[in-house]
Amino acid sequence: MRNILRIVCLFTFYNCVGQTNETDLEKRKKQDLIIGEHLGNAWKHMLFSKEFQDNIDLGLKKDSTIAYLWQQKAMPYFKSRKCEIGMPFIDKAVKYDAKRYQPYRAFIKCIFARNYKEAIIDFEDCKKKWGNQYEMDHTYDFYIALSHLQLNEFAIAEKLLEIYVSDMLKKNGEAWVHPTALFYYGISKYEQQKYEEADIIFDRALANYSTLADAKYYKAICLSKLGKNEESLKLMEDAKADFKKGYTLNEDNTTFERYPYQVIWK
């Protein structure tokens, strides 16, 4: 009798699981149709327009649990530097799909909103849940390091960046070490007045991105601090020329927001 009851229970359990999966699949299909219709209509208008927002709102009115629509609603506000308006919307996206959008929210806090302490908390939580994954081409620890740089906690940033750079070097070799990572690794040394070490690291960044104006600028300062004034002046002129040609940090979002320590020449 016990065996019969066990079989009945197992059959009921697996049948319920199957029904749940089918329901989830149907829900995803419905959400995809809503996204296709309303986000498709939104993208017919300018990103920062009322019509863009209105079309997304129509989709959310049909299903307020679609995380992607909340993220798309938030994104134009971040890109127009209205982070306080956008943040509640990205919080909604995280509520409905944390694995996909919590790292994005942490990135926004670091680069756009400049809430560095909150960014560290958010990224550390992401690490606990999913490990040190990537967001916008860099690891969570990279953005944690940037946040520490901006909080003048340079030694902590240096350690995190050293590990990040070392991991890339071990996996793919020096040519594949990201120049932005090397730039900030050099900055962490520069801020601690380790000018010779910073100079070497800026050279590594320039070996992988020879016209990176920001690296040349800070390398020039290091050379000046080391008493190499003529070399420093020449490199500063080179940096200015490269900047005028558009050679700066090669990050997608520099179009909308200046990254920490990114040089703006007048």
C-alpha positions in Angstrom: 0.0 0.0 0.0 2.8 2.4 0.9 4.5 1.7 -2.5 1.2 2.5 -4.3 0.9 5.8 -2.4 4.5 6.6 -3.2 3.9 6.0 -6.9 0.8 8.2 -6.9 2.6 11.0 -5.1 5.5 10.9 -7.6 3.1 10.9 -10.5 1.3 13.9 -9.1 4.6 15.7 -8.4 6.0 15.2 -11.9 2.6 16.0 -13.5 2.5 19.3 -11.6 6.1 20.1 -12.6 5.1 19.5 -16.2 2.1 21.8 -15.9 4.2 24.5 -14.3 6.9 24.3 -17.1 4.2 24.4 -19.7 2.6 27.5 -18.0 6.0 29.2 -17.8 6.6 28.5 -21.4 3.3 29.9 -22.4 4.0 33.0 -20.2 7.3 33.6 -21.9 5.7 33.3 -25.3 3.1 35.9 -24.3 5.8 38.2 -22.9 7.8 37.9 -26.1 4.8 38.9 -28.1 4.3 42.0 -25.9 8.0 42.9 -26.1 8.0 42.5 -29.9 4.9 44.7 -30.3 5.5 47.5 -27.8 9.2 47.7 -27.7 9.2 47.4 -31.5 6.9 50.4 -31.6 9.0 52.3 -29.0 12.1 52.0 -31.1 10.3 53.7 -34.0 10.7 56.9 -32.0 13.6 58.8 -30.5 15.2 57.1 -27.5 14.6 60.1 -25.2 11.0 60.9 -26.4 7.7 60.6 -24.6 6.5 58.3 -27.4 9.3 55.8 -26.5 8.2 55.7 -22.9 4.5 55.6 -23.8 4.9 52.5 -25.9 6.8 50.7 -23.2 4.1 51.7 -20.6 1.5 50.1 -22.9 3.5 46.8 -22.8 3.9 47.0 -19.0 0.2 47.7 -18.6 -0.4 44.2 -20.2 2.2 42.5 -18.1 4.1 44.4 -15.4 6.4 41.5 -14.7 8.4 41.8 -17.9 11.9 42.7 -16.6 13.3 43.6 -20.0 10.7 46.3 -20.5 11.5 47.8 -17.1 15.2 47.9 -18.1 14.4 49.5 -21.4 12.2 52.1 -19.6 15.1 52.9 -17.3 17.9 53.0 -19.8 17.1 56.4 -21.6 17.0 58.1 -18.2 20.5 56.8 -17.4 21.8 57.9 -20.8 20.3 61.4 -20.2 21.9 61.6 -16.7 18.6 61.3 -14.9 19.6 58.4 -12.7 17.2 59.1 -9.8 14.3 58.8 -12.2 15.7 55.7 -13.9 16.7 53.8 -10.7 13.2 52.7 -9.5 12.6 51.2 -13.0 15.8 49.2 -12.9 14.9 48.1 -9.4 11.7 46.6 -10.9 13.8 44.8 -13.6 15.9 43.3 -10.8 12.8 42.3 -8.9 11.6 40.2 -11.8 15.0 38.9 -13.1 17.8 39.5 -10.7 20.4 37.3 -12.4 20.2 39.3 -15.6 19.7 42.8 -14.3 21.2 43.1 -10.8 24.8 43.3 -12.3 23.5 45.9 -14.8 22.1 47.9 -11.9 25.4 47.7 -10.0 27.2 48.9 -13.2 24.8 51.9 -13.5 25.5 52.8 -9.8 29.2 52.7 -10.5 29.5 54.5 -13.9 26.3 56.6 -14.2 24.9 57.3 -10.8 28.3 57.4 -9.1 27.0 55.8 -5.9 30.2 53.9 -5.3 29.4 52.4 -1.9 26.0 51.2 -3.2 27.8 49.8 -6.3 30.2 47.8 -4.2 27.3 46.4 -2.1 25.4 45.4 -5.2 28.4 43.8 -7.0 29.5 41.9 -3.8 26.0 40.5 -3.6 26.1 39.5 -7.2 29.5 37.7 -6.6 27.9 35.7 -3.7 25.0 34.6 -5.9 26.8 34.0 -9.2 30.5 34.4 -8.8 32.8 37.0 -10.3 31.0 37.2 -13.7 31.2 39.8 -16.4 29.1 42.9 -17.0 29.9 45.3 -20.0 33.1 43.5 -20.9 34.6 43.5 -17.4 34.3 41.4 -14.2 32.4 42.5 -11.2 35.7 43.0 -9.3 36.8 45.5 -12.0 33.9 47.8 -11.1 34.4 47.2 -7.4 38.0 48.3 -7.9 36.8 51.5 -9.8 34.5 52.2 -6.9 37.3 51.9 -4.4 39.4 54.2 -6.6 36.7 56.8 -6.4 36.5 56.4 -2.6 40.3 57.0 -2.4 40.8 53.4 -1.2 43.7 52.9 -3.6 45.4 49.8 -2.0 42.2 47.8 -2.2 41.7 48.9 -5.8 45.3 48.0 -6.7 44.9 44.4 -5.3 41.6 43.8 -7.2 43.1 45.1 -10.4 46.3 43.2 -10.0 44.3 40.0 -9.8 42.1 40.9 -12.8 45.1 41.7 -14.9 47.0 38.6 -13.8 44.0 36.4 -14.7 43.7 37.8 -18.2 47.5 37.4 -18.6 47.4 33.7 -17.6 44.4 32.9 -19.7 45.3 34.6 -23.0 48.7 36.3 -22.8 49.8 39.9 -22.6 48.3 41.0 -25.9 44.8 40.1 -24.6 45.0 42.0 -21.4 42.4 44.8 -21.6 44.1 48.2 -21.9 41.3 49.8 -19.7 42.2 47.3 -16.9 45.9 48.2 -17.3 45.1 51.9 -17.3 43.2 51.7 -14.0 45.8 49.3 -12.5 48.4 52.1 -13.4 46.1 54.7 -11.8 45.9 52.7 -8.5 49.8 52.8 -8.4 49.9 56.5 -9.5 47.5 57.5 -6.7 49.9 55.8 -4.1 52.8 57.7 -5.6 54.4 54.5 -7.0 55.4 56.4 -10.1 58.0 54.0 -11.5 55.5 51.1 -11.1 52.7 53.1 -12.6 54.9 54.1 -15.5 55.6 50.5 -16.4 51.9 49.6 -16.2 50.9 52.5 -18.4 53.5 51.3 -20.9 51.7 47.9 -20.9 48.4 49.6 -21.6 50.0 51.6 -24.5 51.5 48.4 -25.9 47.9 47.1 -26.4 46.4 50.5 -27.3 49.2 52.7 -28.6 47.1 55.9 -28.9 45.3 55.8 -25.6 45.5 59.4 -24.7 44.5 58.9 -21.0 47.4 56.5 -20.4 49.8 58.9 -22.1 48.5 61.8 -19.9 49.1 60.0 -16.6 52.3 58.5 -17.8 53.5 62.0 -18.6 52.8 63.1 -15.0 54.7 60.1 -13.7 57.7 61.0 -15.9 57.5 64.5 -14.5 57.5 63.2 -10.9 60.5 61.1 -11.8 62.4 64.2 -13.1 62.1 63.3 -16.8 60.7 66.6 -17.8 61.5 66.8 -21.5 60.1 63.3 -22.1 57.1 64.2 -20.0 56.3 67.4 -22.1 56.7 65.5 -25.4 54.4 62.7 -24.2 51.8 65.3 -23.0 51.7 66.8 -26.5 51.3 63.4 -28.0 48.4 62.7 -25.5 46.7 65.9 -26.5 47.0 65.1 -30.2 45.6 61.6 -29.7 42.7 62.9 -27.7 41.8 65.3 -30.5 41.6 62.3 -32.8 39.2 60.6 -30.5 41.6 58.1 -28.9 40.3 57.7 -25.3 39.0 54.8 -23.2 37.5 52.3 -25.4 34.3 51.6 -23.5 30.8 51.6 -25.1 29.2 53.9 -22.5 31.8 56.7 -22.7 29.5 58.1 -25.3 27.1 59.0 -22.5 29.2 59.2 -19.4 32.8 60.0 -18.5 34.6 57.2 -16.8 36.7 57.7 -13.6 40.0 59.4 -14.4 39.1 59.8 -18.1 40.8 63.0 -19.3 38.8 65.7 -20.9 41.0 68.2 -22.9 39.8 71.7 -23.6 
